[in-house]
Amino acid sequence: MNAAIGVFATQGYGHASTDEIVKRAGISKGLLFHYFISKQGLYDFLYDYFSRFMRLELSGISSREREGFFERCIAIEAARMQAMKQYPFIQCFLTEADDEDAALIGENFDETRKQYHAFCETLYIGKECYSPRFAEHYETWRNMERDVSQGAVRRNTINGELDTKAYFDEVSKVYTLLAGRVAESAEFADDQEESEKSQEQGMES
């Protein structure tokens, strides 16, 4: 399974070769198709298995008390890191699957993907819980979260091996930095607003 998700994550479903998968796994092609019938069947099985596996790893986060967006991002990445110790390409595989054409893989995959997306949404606090300044750019922050995670995986994977500690250290530093910058920006904006109010009151008096 590690060999398969490694190939699918880096090459995509359309370009992934079962020859490459069995070569990495050290098994025969006949054995692969004995269990999975086709590349489509293999991919469908893998997504179902690993989305369930990741949901289990992340299950405790959605029930936690509300906290800052970036603090939750760090908690999510800590859970992902644990999963990647066993399956290095699991997060890459699940993320890249978002861009796959469900028509090529099947209705089961499409339905499982929707269920996994719905679960992932429960991990984050909705933009209605944040200040208007933060909420205005909420979707940008969510897109950045994906880019940070994927970039850290690429930078910390050497010869097919992911350094999970280096991965987590990188993403946690990024989110800590962003949290600090957002807090500084909000404080500056509040000071500006207070200053403008004081000036208006002075002019009125």
N, C-alpha and C positions, 0 to 999 in steps of 0.2 A: 504493500500500500504506500509506503514511503517513496518507493521508486516511481510509482504511478502518479502520485500527486506532485512529485518533483517535476516530472515531464509536463504534465498538464498545466502546472502553475507557470512554468517558464516558456512554454511553447504555445499554449492555448489548445482548445479542443480540436480545432480544425487542422492544425499543423502537427499535433502530437502523433507520434508513431508508436504502434504497439511493438514494433521491432526494438525500438529504443527502450521501451518499458521493460520488456523481458530481458534485455541485455543488462540493464542496471539491476534488475531483481535477481538475475542469475537463475532464471527458470526457463522452461520451454514455452514456445508459443502455444503449443497444443494444450498445455496445462492451464494457461491463462484463459483460453477460450472454452476449456472444459467447464470452468467455473462461471465465466461471465458472458459467454456466447459471442459478444461483440464489444467493440470499443465503446459504443453507446451504453451498453449494459454496465460496463466497468465504471464509466464516468458517473452514471446515475447512482450506482451503489456507493461509490466513494463520496459523492456529495451528501447523500443521505447519512452515511456513517459519520463523516467528519463534522457536519453541521450539528448532529446530535451530540457528538463528543465535545464540541466547543460550547454548545449550550449548557452542558453539564458543568464545564469549567467556569462559565460566567454566571451561573444561576444565582449565586449569592449576591451579585451586585445590584440587580434590579430591586431587591427587597431592602437594601440599605437605606438609612436615613438620607434625606436630601443633602447634597453638598455641592461645592462648586463644580463647574463643567470640567475644568482641567484636572481637578482632584479625581473625578470619576474616570477621566481618560487614563490617568496613571493606574488606577485600580484595575481597569479593563486590560491594560497592557501587562500588568503583573500576572493576571490570570492567563492571558494569551501566552506569556513567556513559559508558564508551566506546561501548557499544551505543546508548545514548540520544542520543549526538551525531549519529548517523545516523538513528535512528528514535526520536524523542522519546517516543512513547507505548508503546514496546515493553514496558516493565516493567508499566505499568498494564494493558495489554491481557492479558498473561500472567497477572497476578494476578487480574484480574476474571474471567478465564475459569474460575477455580476454582469460582466460584459458578454457572456456567451449567449448564443442564439438558442433559445429553448426549443425552437422548431426542429433543430438538428438532434437534440438530445432526448426530448420527449416531455409529455405532460407531467409525469411523476416528478421529474427534475424541476420543472417550472413551479409546481405546487410546493415542493419542499423548499425551494428558494424563497418563495413568498412567506412561508412560515418562519424561516430563519430570519428574514428581514424584519418581520413583525416582532420577533423576539428581541432582535438587536435594538429596535427602537425603544424598548422598555428599559434599556441600560442607561439611557441619557435622560436628563431633565429637559423637558420641552422649553422652547424659547419663551413661552409665556411666564416662566418662573424667573426670568432674568430681567435686569434693568433694560429699559428701551434701547440704550446705546449698544448693549451686548446683543440683545435680541435682533436688532437690525441686521447684524452680520452673522446670525446663528448658522445659516446654511454654509457660509464661507468657513466657519470654524469646523463644521462637520466634515467638509471636503478636505480641509487641512489635516484633520485627524487621520483620515485615510492615507493621505500623502506622506505624512510623518512616519506612520507605521510601515508602509511599503518601502519607503526610502531607507529606513533603518535596517530592514531585512536585507535589502540588496547590499548595503555598505558593510554589513557584518557577517555576510556569507562568504566563506573562502573555501574553494574546492568542494563546493556542495555541502559544507558543514556550517551551520549557523551557530555563532557564539551568542547564546541566549542572554548571558549576563551583559555583554557589551550592547546587545540590542536594547535591553530594558534600561540600562544606564543612559543610553542616548535619548530614547523617547521621554524618559522621566525628566531629564534635564531640559528638553525642549518645552515640555508642558509647564514645568516650574518657571521657566523663563517667561513664557507667554502669560501665565497667571500673574506674575509680577508686573509685566508691562501693561496688562489690562487694568490692574488695580491702580497703577500710577496714572494711566490715562484717565480713568474715572475720577481719581482724586483731583487731577489737574482741571478737568472739565467742571467739577463741582466748585473748585476755587474760582474759576473764571466766571461761573454763573453767580456766585456769591459777590464777586467783585462788581459785576455789572449791576446787580441789584442795589449794592451800596451806592454806586455812582448815580443810578436813577433816583434813589431816595435823596441823595445830596442835591441833585438838580431841582427836585420838587420842593425841597425845603428852602 
